[in-house]
């Protein structure tokens, strides 16, 4: 990386927006949660005319994003963009709760050819198993899904039944319920399971 001019004063919003893009987040709230700061603190950062150096450095360290691109918008987001790597937010499920666990990288070549890439992917770790989950989906159909049941998050196998009902299996005893009784978070599009 060569030298470039860095303006320490001026609009911070474009820099913060590029940080959100580098992490692959879809909202400012996701960024605030990742940095463990109040959303009002992040809103203050957007209004100040100071370069958010601390957030930029952390973003470079955690995502590998190009410093020049983050700071100025010039160049490529990642120096290794020719690699087909998907960078996505990572979460862990612990005792039915979903916790932010940084970022993960996944080689796109591992996806089935001819199938569109997930539109809003995240990686979810459940014990020793890892799942790529697409939070943007249409109709719920048979397969593995990230769901919330009575406030607890888990990966479950859903089987559609008539009358907007589903059979839920995968952990413990299977049961039937109405689709509206579940909070569907996303569809599992890829799994790496430990046997």
Buried (B, 14 or more C-beta within 10 A) or exposed (E): EEEEEEEEEEBBBEBBBBBBBBBBBBEBEBBBBBBEBEEEEBEEBBEEEEBBEEBBEBBBEBBBBBBBBBBBEEBEBBBEEEEEBBBBBBBBBEEEEBEBBEBBEBEEEEBEEEEEEBEBBBBBBBEEBBBBBBBEBEEBEEEBBBBBBEEEBBBBBBBBBEEEBBBBBEEEEEEEEEBEEBEBBBBBBBBEEEE
